[in-house]
Amino acid sequence: MSDLIHIDKEYKTWIENLVLLYRQQQVKAAVKVNEEVIRFYWTLGKDISERAYDNKYGSHFYEIVSLDLRSEMSNAKGLSESNIRYAKRFYSLYINLLKNLQQPAEKSALMNFQQSAEIFDVLFSIPWTHHLYIIDKTKGDFAKAFFYVRKTLENNWSRNVLLNMLSSNLYEREGSAISNFSKVLPEPESCLAQQITKDPYNFSFLTLTENYKESELKDALISNIAKTLMELGRGFAYMGKEIRIKIGETEKFLDMLFYCVPLHRYVVVEVKTGKFDSGNVGQLGTYVVAVNHQLNTEGDNPAIGLLICQEKDNVLAQYALESSNQPLGISEYELAQALPKDIKSSLPSIEDIENELNNN
């Protein structure tokens, strides 16, 4: 058969297509199995909650249910006492979300879901292990929990990425930058632009020594561009650093330039290692206008600017933004604890290591 594959290209293409189709069906089957498993846990949690079995039968109820189910379904997985407890917590958490959506005075603009069916479609589409992390970390906050469920589905987060986002408090940070978007951009563009911001940005994946320079911070962000993009959010494409812009006879350089595909806009990012100054807004606004004139093409919306600084006075930042008619946002950033400046003195140099090896 291998000779035939090499000789007959049509046959080879047919085999390749069959393999691709089979793998696609495997993925679909895995997704369907996951959906049905989550539905089972929902029903299990619903029954336990509505029948109050855990109150009726005492502290050993979950252990007994686990033993009985595994006895009847010896080949089934995921029927541990712990999983059954999680099933009740899963149901209790999101039934409150559904009840909240049914209250006219409590319209959930945050989640943009009006129908129960849409809630279930999302809930049943991510793996059970992801749900366990979310349940543990969000501690009964159904809006926060569903936020992470949606983000997991939208961005196809692995468990490790989800854990990182939970640990970095993405829910609290997202959309919280000080900006003038609502004043200078029409709806719904202003809302969408606000959603891509964070405050603070979490750059804890960077390793910098104390008293680092602005150029070192920018270089570290670029060298970790994959993680930087993850922190910026879904749909950001990196266009380059130190982008040269000539304004009249003056040459300027943009710290970092991104393109946000969902917004169809360039995003000019300026990074400052010091405290925010009102003059930063004029500089950033000028760069945004320059991008609109020189880089935008048909189909591109006007650019927006993000200033990410080490520290800011929120009142000063708000006043400064009110003075600009360009769409700008201002956030702080956080780093992991900086390494001592003299840390290199306590570590062996390459020469020290080579000498040690030569002497042995």
VEXNUFI-5149 format. One record per residue (C-alpha): residue in one letter; x, y, z. Coordinates in steps of 0.05 Angstrom, whole numbers, plus 5000, padded with zeros to 4 digits. Example, Ala and Ser with C-alpha at 12.3 -4.5 7.8 and 13.67 -1.06 7.14 Angstrom:
# residues 2
a524649105156/s527349795143/
//
This chain:
# residues 360
m500050005000/s505850475015/d508150414942/l501150574918/i500951194963/h507451454933/i505351304862/d498051524862/k497352244887/e489752214883/y489651614930/k494551954977/t490052574981/w484052124994/i487551785052/e489752455081/n482652725077/l479952095112/v485052175168/l483252905176/l475852745178/y476952195229/r480852665275/q475553205268/q470252705288/q474452495347/v474753215371/k467253295361/a465952655399/a470452875456/v466853545460/k460053195460/v462252715514/n464653305557/e458053655546/e454053055569/v458552955630/i457453675652/r449953585641/f450152975686/y453753365741/w448553925735/t442853425742/l446353085800/g447553745836/k440353955822/d437453325852/i441753365915/s439954095925/e432454045912/r431553395952/a436253626008/y439052926012/d445453156044/n441553456101/k436852866106/y442052316107/g447752646144/s455152746136/h456552076102/f451452196046/y456652375992/e460951776009/i454951306005/v452551605939/s459551525909/l459950795931/d452950645904/l453950975837/r460750645826/s457749975846/e452350045793/m457050345740/s463750005752/n466750285687/a464551005698/k469551535719/g468652175757/l464051905811/s468552045870/e465752345934/s469552985918/n466453045848/i459552935875/r460553495926/y462953935869/a456753765829/k452454075883/r456854685887/f456754745811/y449154745810/s448455205869/l453155715839/y450055775771/i442755695790/n443756365826/l446256645760/l439956415725/k435556705780/n439257365776/l437857415701/q430457305713/q429957935757/p428158545714/a431759025761/e438158625756/k439758635683/s446658325675/a450058765623/l456558455646/m455057785616/n450557975557/f446657325563/q439057375567/q436856665555/s437956065600/a439555645539/e445556085524/i447956015595/f447755255590/d451255255522/v457155615553/l457255235619/f457154555585/s462654725536/i468854745580/p472154155615/w469953945685/t476954045714/h476654775692/h470054845729/l473254575792/y478655115791/i473455655778/i468855405834/d474555395884/k477456075866/t471156485858/k468056285925/g460756335907/d461056965863/f456856725804/a458257335760/k465757255771/a465456505759/f461556565695/f466357105671/y472056595675/v467756055642/r466456515583/k473656735578/t475956005579/l471255835522/e472856455481/n480356385487/n480955635492/w484955695557/s488755095582/r488354935657/n494955275669/v492855915633/l486255925670/l489855855737/n494456425718/m488556865700/l484956695765/s491256845805/s492257505770/n485157735788/l483357855715/y475957945733/e477458535778/r482558845730/e479058785663/g475959425636/s478059825696/a483060315666/i481661055672/s479761285602/n475761785562/f472861265515/s465661395535/k466362125517/v470162095452/l467761435422/p460561255403/e456960665433/p458060075429/e465260225408/s466860585473/c464559985514/l468559495471/a474759935476/q474059975552/q473459215557/i480459115527/t483659525583/k486159285650/d488459635713/p493559445735/y496959045680/n500358435710/f507458375685/s509657895740/f512457425687/l518257915678/t524757855717/l527858545729/t532958785779/e531659375825/n532260065794/y530959795724/k530860275667/e524960425621/s528660115562/e529759475603/l522359415618/k520459515545/d525659005522/a523158505573/l515958585549/i518158475477/s522457865494/n516257575529/i511557795474/a507157175478/k505757295551/t505158045539/l499757915487/m496157445534/e495957985586/l493558515536/g487858055516/r484657675460/g485557915389/f491858335398/a497258285343/y504158555356/m506459045302/g513159255330/k516959695379/e520260365370/i515960495309/r518661105273/i513661645258/k515662295224/i511262885244/g513063485202/e520563555211/t520563185277/e522162445285/k518462065339/f518461335361/l512460955388/d514260495446/m509959925422/l504659855369/f499159325368/y493159195325/c486758985359/v483058545309/p476158545344/l476259315345/h479659395277/r484159925309/y491460045320/v493260095394/v499160545412/v502260325478/e506960785516/v510560495577/k513160945633/t517160695693/g515561315734/k509361655760/f504161905711/d504862625688/s499463025652/g504463165596/n504262425579/v497162505552/g499163035501/q504862595477/l500561975470/g494862365437/t499762635385/y502161925370/v494961685361/v493462235312/a499862085274/v497961345268/n491061545241/h494261975187/q500061535168/l498360805182/n490760745179/t487860465115/e480760355091/g477059925142/d481260145201/n477760515257/p481461095291/a487060875336/i486860875411/g492460985460/l494260635525/l499160925575/i501860415624/c505660725681/q508560505748/e504060965788/k498561475776/d494361985813/n487361795790/v484562495795/l490362795756/a489662245704/q482162375696/y483163125689/a488563015637/l484162555597/e478463055597/s483063545562/s484163065503/n479362895446/q483362275428/p481161595456/l486261455511/g486761005572/i491461025631/s493460425674/e498760215723/y502959585719/e505159075771/l511558665772/a513858085813/q518558285869/a524758585835/l531358225844/p536658595884/k541059035840/d547358675864/i544657975854/k549757845800/s555357915851/s552657315889/l552156865828/p558056525793/s559956815726/i560956395664/e568456455674/d567756205746/i563855595724/e568855435668/n574755505715/e571355045765/l570054515712/n577254565687/n579954465757/n575953825769/
//
